[in-house]
Amino acid sequence: MEERRWQRFSIKRPAFCALLQQQPTFWMNLQTRYALEVAEDEIADKVERDVRPLEAAPVRQFKTKDEPAKYLQAAARRRAEFWS
């Protein structure tokens, strides 16, 4: 019922936009935002229950100043070999 009520005010009707002196994109964005908020409300509990954040990857520690350059060179060689 709620969805049908919003669909009646179709953004494609120029008279509706002119009546309220707004651009059609404003009303489309407003309608989209409302639909997203409704969808978020519907699935918020399931997302909270089922979704778990991933842990951050550990930071690579280099022992010498030259090691990062060597690491990047080796990675570049591996990429070149892969794509050749």
ABEGO torsion letter per residue (X at the ends): XAAAAAAABBAABAAAAAAAGBBAAAAAAAAAAAAAAAAAAAAAAAAAAABBBBBBBBBBBBABAAAAAAAAAAAAAAAAAAAX
